[in-house]
Amino acid sequence: AAELASYQQQQLSAVEDMKRALADLTNLKQEKADLEEKYSGVKGELSACIARESALKMQMEESVGKLDAEAANQYRALSSQIQQLTSAAETAKQEEQRVSN
C-alpha cells in the first residue's frame, strides 16, 4: 500500500509538472504571437517610412531639376542680354569713332 501511495504521488507530481510545462508552452506561444504581431507592425511602419523617403527623394530630385532648368534659362537670358549690350556698345563705339573722324 505504501508503494502504491508512493507511485500515485509520483504520478500526481509528474502530472503537475506536465501541467506547468503545458502552461509555460501556452504562455510562450502567446508571447511568440504577440512578438510576431509587433514585428509585423514595425515592419509595416518601416515599409511606410521607406516609401515616404523614396517619394521625398523623387520630389527633391524633381525640384532640383526644375531649379536647374530655371537657372539654365536665366543664364541663357543673361547671356543673350550681355551679347546684345556688347553689340550695342560696339555699335556705339564705332558710331562715336565715325563721328569724331
C-alpha positions, 0 to 999 in steps of 0.5 A: 500500500505504501508503494502504491501511495508512493507511485500515485504521488509520483504520478500526481507530481509528474502530472503537475509538472506536465501541467506547468510545462503545458502552461509555460508552452501556452504562455510562450506561444502567446508571447511568440504571437504577440512578438510576431504581431509587433514585428509585423507592425514595425515592419509595416511602419518601416515599409511606410517610412521607406516609401515616404523617403523614396517619394521625398527623394523623387520630389527633391530630385524633381525640384532640383531639376526644375531649379536647374532648368530655371537657372539654365534659362536665366543664364541663357537670358543673361547671356543673350542680354550681355551679347546684345549690350556688347553689340550695342556698345560696339555699335556705339563705339564705332558710331562715336569713332565715325563721328569724331573722324 
